[in-house]
Amino acid sequence: MNTVHLRGCRAEPLLSYLTGLGVIRLVGEQLDPDASARWDGDHLVVSSSELSETNLVDFFAEDYKPTPAVAPWNSGGGFQDAGKPTSPSAQRVVEKVRNSDLARLGPYREAIVAADEARHRARRLGLTKDGKVLKQGKAQLIELCRGSFPDEALAWLDASVVLLDDDIRYPLILGTGGNVGRMDLSANFLEQLETAGLLEDSPNQSVRGRNDAPTSRALLRHALFRVGEVQFVPSSTSQFDPGAKGGPNSSAFGDGKALSNPWSFVLGIEGAMVFASAAARRLSVESQTGSSKASMPFTVDATASGYGSASTGENVKGELWAPLWRNDLSHREIEHLISEGRSQWGRSQARSGLDFVRATATLGVDRSIDEFVRYLIGVRDGRSPLAVPIGRFKVRDRVRPEVDLLRQLDGWVGKARLNFNRVPAAVRSALNAVEREQFAVSTFGGAVRLQTVLAVLAQTERAASRSAKYRQDRRLEPISGLSAREWVPTLNDDSVEFRIAAGLASLSDRMSAGRPTPAEAVGGSLMTLLRPVVRTRFGLGWANGGPRVPNLGRRPLFDVLNDVVGARAALACSMQSGIEVSDQVAGLPFAFDYGLGVDLADIGCLLHGQVNEERLDAILSGLLLLEWKDSFNVIGHGLAVPDDPVARFHAVSEPAYVVLAPFFAGRLPVAPSDAEPRPNGSIAVHPRPEWVGAVRTGRAHAAARAAARLLRGRGWRLIVDSFERSNVERGRLAAALLLHLGRGDGDLRQIRFLLNHQCTVGTRWIASRESQESSNEQT
């Protein structure tokens, strides 16, 4: 088996990619049916037992039969039969082929005759006027062509137009029916064939008969193998090669002319016809009612993410994701691969660039494909579109779990994006950020990027909550249905910020049966305090006036959490604590009933400023969107306990936190005594209302002195009397007092650990032993 490296047929630009497809298609159909091709690095390699560089050049120069590309439905296609000529050059070259007797142009002549007949019938049916096709008659003329064209011409027709029951769709790769900007591709195809000498008896003559021009074979070798130094001819490559288009500042001397290799354009158009293999067949009812980009494989709506020049205001027509494969495929297998065009996201075909990149990360594309080149087709040069390569994306061989979770967001985000141009500016900006972050997760993966997706989604919800009319028009409810059991293992990056955020986000109370009480509706969890939602008997609803504690994400987080402590205390009197009332220390039922336990090592980092406030803010905003019910045991076992005794003793070294923590946690362990050195019981305790105000205003030492007196009254022989030396920020202390310390029902080891290390010498041995035992258990 011989291999021929086509170094001129590269994955970028699009014209070069299509040139490679055109080569393998024509070789397979006209020279060697057993030939195969694969991508090696950045260029195409053709394998065949009968192929070499020499006979490949001989085949195209001497025996190649161009595929008929005629467009009688376009005014510039060269078929105008009355009135002033719209494109004399197109009519001239069509007439030249019509009158030619070259054997290689036989199928072309048949197609031109069939196009003439279709035009005559269209004129009799009143579908044309003054030689021009009427807009309302274009579909019927194309139907006439579809029924009369020879088989050889159907590849071009299917690649340029797709007929539906009552409409026409134009595959993006060939513009609007074979017309890109002001260029009719079918006419330019014929002109480039003429330039390459393929409409003449001797194709090896100089291009267009000029003695100083390069020969057709020299241009062909350059197009295939990138060898030799040739002079390109003045001609445009349309949208397929932006670098050769010319224009302002396109050369070292200012404005440059459009230059091209005619063979590259000819073979590129031949390659574009590969995408026509089953364009009409693969249309479903869903795609017929959606975007016209669905009419061609691997073509989707544009997503303004994933490339440096992305702009939401850009005039774009769509994206083409050009597949690359590393294993040898015959031209029939390549046509099947492309005609299948499998790019599945969830249960539907990918409709946007975001859907496509998510499909590549979740086994949503054909396994024969190893990589995609993403092309953006947008207007970047006046009125003419250009196909610009904007990235490479490898196809993963296994599902990326963080991407798979993103499908749960599509329902809410899709509803929020309806009539996108009429979405409020703040919501639109937030939705664009959600799209960008999802693109980043799909491309690079990672727990931190997935955390960012939820953070910007939370911003979107907050922005949507500020526009009642927008929510009502779309019947948009708050975000719900995201299970913490599913999301947390993938979101977990083993950071102290994540563990603290999980401890905060999971704080909630027992809910009474039936309709929630007013206090439960707005304060039954940290989520209902910080999100613009309330609990109803049917789930979550929008809160009138926004969240009870506003401006999460817009103010410093610890200031917000300080306000949460105040809001929780204000609601505490009307909330059911669900704990026994016997032997209580009177106060406010402050502690939440449920919450993931946080290790003292993380508390120590929080109190001593070793936690990134901005990261904690972003992670917490996202985690508040999750539903934590019935998931504490599963999630708790998945969160690693930090092995950091130094940080754990940092918590112990803050006496104000030590003496206040049991009261804000709601349970006080029974103090050790000589008679019972290791008691297991506990009593219910609550913070006094004035303590909450003291903590919030930076006077925690006053609350700590009062708490210490109560602790001594309960048998704890504390050695600390001075609490003024503490320099913990009030917001950090407030956040620490919100967190649960227990790792399970009735687990008070961490609170006992705190108190034991503030006891007199007589109880130090108990503290030492419990410290060692706690470390052993954690290990």
N, C-alpha and C positions, 0 to 999 in steps of 0.2 A: 504494500500500500504506500503510495507516494503522498507526501504532504507538501503543500504549497502555502507558504506564509504570505498572506496578503497584508503587508505592512501599511499599505495605503488605505485599507478598510479598517478604520479604528472605531472605538466606541463613541468617540466625540470628535467632531461635531455630528449633528444628526445626519447631514448629508453623507458623511463618511460611513456612519453606521448603516444607513439604508443602501449604500453602495455595496457593502458586504452581503446584505440580504439579497440584493439583486443578482450578485454573482452566483451565489449558491442556488438560487431559484432557477436561473437560466441554464446553469451547468446541469442541474438535475433534470430539467425538462427537455433540453435540446442536445446535450452531449453525453452525460453519464448518469443514468438513474441511480446508480449505487454510490455516487459521491456523497460525502458527509462534511460537516463543518463544525467547528467549535471555536470558542474564544480563548486565546492564549495570551494572558496578560491583558494588553490593551488592543490587540489586533486579531483578525479572523484567520483561522487556518483551515484550509480545504484539504480533505483526504480523498484520494481516488487512485485506483490501480492504473488508470490510463491518462493521468493528468500530470503536466509539468508546466513550468512557467512559460515555456515556449509555445506549447500547443494551446495553452489557455489564451495567450495573446492572439495566436492564429485563429482560434475559434471566434473570438469577438470581432476580429478584424475582417474575417472572410465569411463565416457561416452564421453568425448571430442574426436571428430574425426578431426585430423589435416588436414588442407587444403593442397592439394598436391602442392609442390613447386619443380618442376623439371626444369632443364635447360640443355637440350641435346645439345644446341648450344655452351655451354662453355666447354673448355677443362678440367676444374676442376669440372664439374658437375657430374662425375661418370658414363658417358655413352660412354667412349672411347671403340671402338670395334676392334681396330687393333693397332699395334705398341707398343712401350714402354709406360706403364701406366703413365699418367701425375699426377694423384692423386689417389694412391692406397686406401687411407682411404675413399675417396668419393665413389669409386667403391665398396668397401666392404659394406658400410652402404646401398647403393642403392640395392645391391644384397640381403642384409638381409631383406629389405622390400619386394623385389620381391618374396622372398621365404617364407614370413610370411603368416600365416593363421589367424591373428587377425582380428576380424570384424571391429574394428575402423580404420584399415589401408586399408580397401577395396577400397575406392576412390584413395588412394595413389598408390595401385598396378595397378589399371586401368590406371592411368596417366603414370606410368613407362612403362607399356606395349605399350601405345600409343607413348611414346617417343622412345622406341626401334624400333617401326615400322617406325617412321619418320626418324630415323637414317639410317635404312636399305634402305629406298627410296632415301635418300640423297646420300648414297654410290653408288646406281645404277645410279643416275643422275650426278655423278661426282662432287658432292659438298664437298666431303671429300677426304683427302689424308693422308695415314698412320695413319688413325684413328682420324685425326684432321679436323675440319671444316675449309674450305677455306674462306678467308675473303670475297671474292666476292660471296660466296654461303650462307653466314649466313642469309641474308634476306629471301632467298627462303626456307631454312630449317625452319625458324621461321614461315613462311606461312604454311608449311606442318604441323607443330605442332598446329598452330591456327585452322586448319581445322580438326584435328583428336583428339585433347585433349578432355577429358570429361568435362562437364560443371563445375565440382568442381575445375578443374585446371586452368580455364580461369582467375580467379581473380589474381593468381600469374603471369600469362603470361602478362596480361594487365598492371599489376603494374610494371613489369620489362622492358618491351619493348612496343613500339608503332609503328605499321606498317603504313607507308604512301605509296603513289602510287609508289614512286621510291626510298625510303629511309627508314631508321630505326631511331627512336628517343628513347633515354633512359631516362626515368623519373629519376630525380636526387635522389630521396629518396632511390632507390635500385641500385645506381651505374650505371655501363654500362651492362645492361642486366642481373642484378642479381649478378654482380661481382664488389666488392669494393676492390681496391688495389690487393692483392694476395689472397683474400678470396672469394670463391664462396659461396654466401649466401644460395643457395638451399642445397648445401652439408652440410654447417654448421648447417642449420636448422634441417636436419636429425640427425646430430651428437648430437645436443642439445636435440632433442626428445629422442634419445637413452640414453643420460646422465640423463634425467629426468625419465627414466624408462618406457617411453610410447611405446617402441618397444618390451617390455617384457610382459609376461602373467600377472605378478603382479607388477604394477607400484609403489607400496608402498615399494618395496625393496630398500635397500641402493643404492645410486647413483653408477652405474657401479659396483655394487656388493661388494663394500668395506665396511667392517663392521664399520669402524670409520667415514664414510662419513654421512652427513645429509640425512634424508629421503626425498623422492620426495615431500611428503605432507608438510614437514617443509619448504622446499624451496618455494613451491607454496604459503603458507601462508605469507611468507616474501615478495614475489613478489607482492601479492595482498594487504596485510594489513600492511606491514612493522612491523611485530611482531616477537618476538623470536630472538635468536642469532644463526645464522647459519654460516657455513663455505662455502664460495663460491668456485667454482671449477675452476681450471686453464683453462681459455678459453677466447677468445677475443669477444668483442661485436661489432667489426668493427667500423664504424663511429658513431654509435648511442649513445655511452656513453664515452666521452673523459676522464672522471675521472677514469674509470676502465680499461683504455687501458694499463697502466703500462709504463715502459720505464725509461729513466734517471730521477733521482730526483723525482720519483713518490711515494716514501715512505720515512719514517724516516731513513731508513738504506741504502739509495741510490737508485739503480735501483730496481724497483718492477715488479712483474709478472702481466700479464693480468689476472684478475679474474672476474667471472660473475656468475649470477644466471641463470641456463639454462631455467627456466620458463619465466624469463623476456625476454630473447631473442626469445623464441618460440612465446610468446604472442605479442612481438613487431613486428615480421615479419607478424603475422596474422593481426595486426593493420595497417601495411604499405599497405596491400592489399585493405584497405578502399579507398585509394587514386586512385585505379584503376577503380572505378565504372564507370566513363565515360571519361577516359583520352583520348581515341581515338576519341570518338564522339565530344568532345568539341574543337578539333583542327579546326581552320579556315584557309582559304587560307593565311591570314596575318601571322598566327603563323607558318605555314609550311615553309614560306620563311624566318622566323626569327630565333630566338634562340631556341635550343632544350629544354630549360627550360620551354617553353610554353606548352610542351606536358603533364605536370602534374599540377593539380590545386594548386594554392597558391605557385607556384614556379616561381621565377623570376631571372634575372641577378643580380649579386651582386652590391651594391653601397657602396663605401668605405667612409661611413659617419654614424654618429649616434652611434658609440661605441668607446671606448677608444683606442683599438689597431688597429684602422683603418689605412690602408696603401694602397696607390695606386699601389704599386708594389707587392702586395700579390697575391699568386697563389690560386685563388678561383674558384669554380665551379658554385656557385649560392647561392640563399637564399630560404629557406622554411619558410613561415609564417603560423605557426600552429594555427588554430582557437580555441578559447575557448567560450563556451556559458553557460549562467546561467539559462536558462529555460530547463525543461525536454524535451528531444527529443528521439524518438525511433531510433533503429538502421537504419531503412529505411530512416528516416528523416535526420539522420546524414550522411548517404551515399549520399543522394540527396544534402545536404548542401555542402559537400566536392566536389562532382562531378561537381556541378554547378561552384564552384571555382570563384565566382564573385569578381573581383577586378578591377573595372573600373576607369580609369583616363581619363577624357574627353570622347571621343567617342571610345576609344580603350581599350583593356585589358592592365593591368599594365604589364610592361616589366622589370622593375628594382625595387630595394628596394625603391628608391625615389618615383617612381610612386605609389608603394603600400602604403607608409606612407601618400602620398597625397590623395589616395583613401579613407583611413580610416578617413580623416578629411573632406571629401566632399560627404558623403553618397554613396561612390563608392563600398561598400561591402554589403553583405547580412545583413539585419537588425537582423537576429537571432544571429549574432556574437557580442559578447561584448568586446572581447580582442584578441590580437594576441601575440604569442611568436615568436620572430624573430630569426631564426637559420641561421648562416653563415656556409656553407659547403665549407671548403677550406683545402688545404694541409698544415697542421701544424705539421706533425710528419713524416719526411722523405717523402715517396711517398704516404702515406695513408691519405685520406681525413678524416676530423672530422667535426661533426655537433656541432657547438658551439653556445649556446644561447647568444644573444647579446642585448636583450632588450624586454620590454613589451610595447605594444601600445594599448590603449583603443580606441574603435570605438566611434566616436562622434555621437550624435543624431541629430545634425544640422550642416549645412555647415559652416565651418570656413571661413569667407569672405577673409581673407588675403591669404589663401591657394588657394581659387578659382581663385584669380587673377593670380596665377603663371602659369596657362595654357597659358596665353598670351605670355609667354617667350619661350615656347617649340619650336616654329618654328625657331627662330633665334638661340637658343642654340643648337637645334638638328642639324642644318646645320653647325654650328661651330664645332661640335664634330665629323663630318664625318671623317672616317679614323683616329681615335683618336691618334693612335701611330705615325702618320705623322704630327700631329699638332705641331707648334712651342712650345718650352718649356714654354715660358712666357704665351702663350694663354692656354696651357694645365693646367698649375698651376692655372690660373684664373678661368677656367671652373670647375676645381675640387672645388674651393672655392665657386662658385655659387651653385654647387650641395650640399655642406655641409650646406650652409646657407638656402637653400630651405628645406633641411631635418629638420633643427632647427625650421623653421617657421611652418612646417607641424606637428611637434611634440609638440611644446610649444605655437605657435601663438605669437601674439603681434605686435604692430606697429613698435617697434624699430627693431625687427628681420627682418621685411619686408623692412624697410629702408636699412638694411645691405645687403639684397639680391640685391637691385637696385645699391647700392654702388659698390659691387664686380662685378656686370654686367657691370657697367661703366668702371671698370678697365679692364675687358675682351675686351670691344670694343676698348679701347686705345691700348691694346696689339695687337689686330688684325690689327689695322690701321698701325702698323709698319712693316707688312709683306705683300707686294703687291701680291706676288706669291700665298701665302696662301689664300688671299681674292679672287683672280681670279680663282683659282682651284675650290673653293666652290661657286663661284658667290655670295659672302657674301656682303650684303649691310649694311650700318649703321642701328642701331636699330631705329625702327619707329613704329607708330601705337599704342603707349601706351597713352591712354587718361588721362589727369590730372583730368578730371571730375570723372573718375572711381577710380583712384588710390589715390588721395589726401585724401578723407575722411577716408580711411583705414590706410593710412600712418601717418596721423596726430596724434601725441602724446601730443598735447597741450603744447609743450615746446617752449621756446623763440628761440632756434636754428631752430626748424622746421619752425616757422613763418618767420624768416629772410631768411632761405633758399628758402622758397616758394616765398618770395618777390623778391629775386635775380633771381631764375630760370625762373620766368615768364616774365622777362623783354624782350620786343621785340618791333619792329617797324612795322608800316604799310608797307605792301609789294605792290609794283607796279604790275600791271597786266602783264601777260606774263613772259618773261625771266627776272630773277632778275638781277639788275645791279651788277657790281663787288663788290661794297661796301655792297649792300644788301646780296650778297651771303656769304660773310665772316663776316659781322658785323651787320646784321640785328637783332640780338638778343644776349643775353649773351650766349645762347647755341652754336651759331655758332662761338663765340670767344673762348670758352673753350673746346668744343668737336672737334675731328678731322674730321669735316664734313663741307660741304658747301651746300647752297641751290641751287637747280636746278629747271628747269621748271617741272620736274617729281617728285620732292621730295628732299630727302637728298642724297648726294653723298660724297665719301671720299675726304678729302682735301689733295692736294699734299703738302707734307712736314709737315703734322700734324696740330694741332690747331694753330690759330694765336697767342693765349696766351698759351704757353705750360706748361706742368708739373703740372697740377692740380692733387692733390693727392700725389705729390712727393716733393712739396715745401710747406712752410707755407701758408695757405690759404690767409691771409691778404696781403702777398707779391704778390700773384697771382692776387688778386682783385685790388691791387694798379696798377699792369701792365694793367689790364682791363681798368682802367680809362684812361691810356695813349693811349691804342689801340683805345678806343672809341673816344677820342679826335682827333686822327690822321685820323680816318675815317669820322669824323663829317662833314667836309667841303663838301664831295661828297655825303652825304646822304640827302634825302629829309625829313625835319622835319615835314612838314604838318601843320605848325601853321602859323598864320597871321604874316605879316611883319610890320604892322603899329605900331608906337609907341614902337618899340623894344629898348632894351638896347643891343647894338651890342656885338657879341661874337660868340662862337661855339654852334651850335644846338646839345647840348650834351645829353639831357634827352631822354630816350626811350619813345616811344609813349604809350606803354601798360605795365602794371605790377600791381601785387597785392599790395594794399596799406599796409604799415607797421605802426603800432601804435608807437607813440613817446616813450611809455614805453619800447618797445623792442629796439628802437634806443638808449635810455638811457643806457640800459644794454650792448648794443654793444659798445658804446663809452667808458664806464667805466670798460671794461674788465670782465663783468659778463656773457659772452657767451663762451662756450667751443669751441675752434677753431677746434679741431679734429672732434668733433661731427658735427659741422656745415659743415666742409669739406665733410664728408661722406654723409650727407643728401643732400647737394647741388649737389654732383656728381650724385646721383641717380635721383634727381628731374629734372636734365637737360635732362634726357632721355624721359621725358613726353612731350606731345603736349598740349599746354595751350590755343590754339585758341578757342574762343567762350566759355570759361569756367570760366571767371573771376567772374561774378556775383554769380554763383552757389558756387564756391569755397570760395569766399570772405565771403559769409554769413555763411559758415561752420567753418571758423577760428575764434576762440573766441578772443575777445578784452581783453587784460589783465587789470584787475582792480588794477593798481599799480601807484597811483599818485606820489609816491616818485621817481620811475624810470622815470616817465614822466618829472619831474622837473630836473632830472639828464641831460636830453637832453637840457633843457633850460639853464642849468648852463654852457654849453660849447659855449661861444660867437662866436668862429670861425665857428663852425658848424651852429649856428643860422643865421649868416649873409650870409654864402655861400649857404645854403640849397635852398633858393628861386631861385638862379641863376642856380644851377645844376638841379633843378626840372623843370625849364623852365617857371614858372609863378610867378609873384609877385603881391600879393594882393594890392589893392589901400589903401594908408595910411589913417587912421582916421584923422578927422579934427574937429575944433569946429563947422563948418557948417554942416559936415556930420560925426558924431561920429561912425557910423556903416556902412561903405560902403560895397558893394558887388562885385565890379568890380575887374579886374586884368589886367595886361599887360604882354606881352611876354618878357622874359629876357633870357640871355645866359651868361655863364662864359667866361671870357677873356682867350685866349690861355695861357698867362703866369700864370694865376691862377692854371690851371691844373698842370703845371710843379711845381709850388710852393707847392701844396698839396702833390704831389708825392714825393718830396724831403724833406718833413718835414718842410717846411717854410710856413705853412698855415697862419701864422699870417700876412705875407705880403699880401697875397691874401685877407685876411679878412679885413685889413685896407682899401684896395681899394674898396671892396664890400660895406663896411660901408659908405664910402663917396657917393657911388651911391645911397644907400638906403636913406641917409639923403637928397640927391637931389630929391628924389621921395616923400619926406614928412614924412619919418619915423624918429622920434626924438629919436635916440638911445643914451643911457647913457654910453655905453662901448666904450672906446678908446684904451685900452691896451689888445692886443690879445696874447702877448708873454707868458702869464702865463699858457696857455692851455698845458696839458700834454698828450693829446690824441695821441695814436700811429697813424702814418700816414696811415698804412694799414686799421685800423679800421675806421678812418675818411673817407678814400676813399670808403670803403664799405658802410658807412652810406650815402654818397652823391650819390651813385648809386641808392639807394632805392627810391621807390615812397612813397610819404606821403599821397596823396589823396586817399579817400575811394570810389571815384566815379568820374564821369565826372564833372570837374570844382569844385571839393570839395577841398577848400584851407583852411579849418578851422585849420588844424594842423600847416600850415606855418604861418597863422595869429597868432595862439597861441604862436609860438616861438617868433615872432617879438614883439608882445605886451608886453611880459615879459622882453624885453630889452629896453623898451621905458622910456621916462622921466616921472616924477611924474604926469604931466598933463594927461597922457593917462593910468595911472595905473588902474583907475576905470573901463575903458573899458576892460583891460586885465583881471581884477578880475571877471567881469561879464561874459566874454566869457569863462573863465576857469570853472566857476560854471556851465554854460549852457552846455559846452562840457562834463563835468562829468555826468550831469543828462542824457544827450542823450546816453552816453555809458552805463550807468546803465540801 
